[in-house]
């Protein structure tokens, strides 16, 4: 991979990992409700989970989903249901505390596993592999892409959690915190929109598959 291509890929990682999405909405809410320290495992889980997903996609997992699209469809709707459940948990949280027994931040394993049901994570991983690891390239390209995604994504995730931590002094009133959590829940649900719109699109077929073969028709002039 050339230095120019690597720089472009780093910018791609910043743009995708740093923009709003399911991961960052949950990190913002977790930082606000539990603090930055208790959200560190959530941050690391996202970073490692995304890196592992990029690695798997580059090593051929994408071709499995291409051969069996029903698997991707199942994962997509399971992810939607899980995200709605997370939105409900966030929206019904009404207390800022570092020692809540009834509520706790996402663990490392949960955050890493969540990437496999996160529509934006799928788009990020597929985009990274298809754009920056062309077929026939060096075998080191895919691990390099996965490692770079982890290194670039972690600070982006930490920034969102840190922003949530900075909001904690303003969320000491129950009504304000409740409004914040409901807003985060709504934004998390809205982030499902790309998945819903993609599902509603009709499948695209190549033009050659739609061609109907027929014998040529020869028109001759009529003579009376």
Secondary structure, 3 states (H helix, E strand, C coil): CCHHHHHHHHHHHHHHHHCCCHHHHHHHHHHHHHCCHHHHHHHHHHHHHHHHHHHHHHHHHHHHHHHCHHHHHHHHHHHHHHHHHHHHHHHCCCCCCCCCCCCCCCCHHHHHHHHHHCHHHHHHHHHHHHHHCCCCCCCHHHHHHHHHHHHHHHHHHHHHHHHHHHHHHHHCCHHHHHHHHHHHHHHHHHCCHHHHHHHHCCCCCCHHHHCCCCCCCCCCCCCC
